[in-house]
Amino acid sequence: MICVETCNYFYEYALCLDIGGANTKYSLLFLDFDKYLNELKSIMPNKNLNNEAIKYKNILRNTIQIISEIKYFPFWKHNNKEFVDLLLQIKQQVIEFLRNKNENKNSDYYVLATITAELSDAFQTKYEGIITILNDLECVFDKNKIYLITVNGDFISIDSAKDRYLSVAASNWVATSLVLGEDEDLSILLDLGSTTLDLIPIRHGIPVPIGKNDLDRLLNNELFYTGILRPPISSVVNQIPFRNKLCPISFEFFSNMADVYLILDKISEEQYICETSDGRPKSKEYCYSRLSRIVCGDLNLVSQEELNQMAKYIFTFHKNLIKKVIKQSIKIYKKRFKTSIKKITFIITGLGAQILLREILMELGVNESQISFKELSNKDLVISTSICLGIVFFKDIIKKYIINK
């Protein structure tokens, strides 16, 4: 079970940071521990309060999501000082909220972080990336209130994280799978986001991936590098049917999958949260223009109808690519746990959950009753990791400092 290393007092606020290579997502969460336990006791007088109090679903239901934001911050385009400035902006936002609350309660807060930005080529090595980001966090926030989640699901201090840097690298899947996989006996969590697809095996409510780092997860079909928004078209297809021929496409970064999904009305402009390949607007007109360039054309050379057909082909190819990966994941899971597909629950989340995952699973023979769609936020599911991070930490606080005090 999770174990916070040191804590002399518990706070009711937690600033949760999901620091990725392209986006930093953060949530300020609040849980009134006394109110939560009293209300739980009043509605569950005949149940074991201790067991119910540490249920993720109960903590989640009673946690207030005060701030939830996404900041586009591609590490490869910025220097270290600019990330410190971003953290200072986030800190100021939190301070202003707490100041305006004017409460008599202690309004200190934890800072919780999960990091995947170390993979960015802004850093020569993962070690450099983790140490740089930890130093930035330490520069902005109170070091004694900062905790990092590890790939094993425990929270450690900054000093320990520096000594065990690989244990906190690429740890963004842990909290999500713990919270969403709770109470699931045989389950696979499928999280399709803007950039990647996570395929996390869960057994008895606990994530049990074979790999604990990106490399091993790639090798074991637990991580697949494609998503709804950021992948270049050339990472999905290398040729497309065009004017009765198979036309090779340009491998320049002229267009990404977000253009395809917006052209087909599967996402909105608000959901197009990554940058465009040419720096121009995200409207459908510009998506068409960008897509035309993959065949070295423009809107004067390629018609809108042709572009619609290109988008449909790329979408179908992308869907089948993801379908193949999920099928393999199911095969591995069935063999590993000696079960059948009919006994597996599939938890789907992320931006692509309703766009692709549900339909793919049903095409693979999964009954709709086996599919559990988990939605945690009003930000189109893209900040669910930061929310889950806080819920996992709050559970530990309740277990260690309240129930067992």
Number of C-alpha atoms within 10 A of each C-alpha: 6 18 14 16 11 12 12 5 7 17 19 19 24 24 25 29 25 25 22 21 19 20 19 24 22 24 27 25 24 21 21 13 20 12 11 16 19 12 13 18 17 10 9 12 10 8 11 10 16 16 10 16 20 19 16 20 16 15 23 21 12 17 21 14 16 13 15 19 15 15 14 15 19 19 23 13 10 11 11 13 10 13 18 18 13 16 19 17 13 20 16 12 13 18 15 10 14 16 10 8 11 9 9 6 9 11 14 14 21 23 22 24 25 27 24 23 25 24 21 17 14 18 16 11 12 19 16 15 23 25 17 16 18 21 15 18 20 17 13 16 15 12 17 14 19 23 25 27 27 26 21 16 23 21 26 23 18 21 15 15 21 18 10 15 19 17 21 26 26 24 24 23 23 25 28 23 26 21 23 24 27 18 17 17 15 22 27 28 26 25 26 28 20 23 17 18 24 25 26 29 24 27 18 13 18 22 24 15 18 14 17 20 17 17 12 14 18 14 12 17 21 26 24 20 14 22 23 28 26 23 19 20 25 20 14 17 17 15 16 19 14 14 8 6 9 11 14 15 16 15 15 13 17 20 25 25 28 29 31 28 21 21 22 16 11 15 19 16 14 9 17 20 18 18 17 21 17 11 7 11 13 19 14 17 13 17 24 23 20 24 26 23 19 24 17 14 13 15 16 9 10 17 12 15 9 14 20 16 15 17 22 16 16 23 21 11 15 21 17 14 14 21 19 13 17 24 14 15 20 21 14 15 21 16 10 9 10 8 13 13 18 10 13 20 22 28 25 25 27 28 24 23 21 15 16 20 26 21 15 20 19 13 11 14 10 19 15 13 8 17 19 15 17 17 17 20 13 11 15 15 19 23 23 24 26 28 28 25 29 29 30 25 24 26 18 19 23 20 18 15 13 14 14 9 7
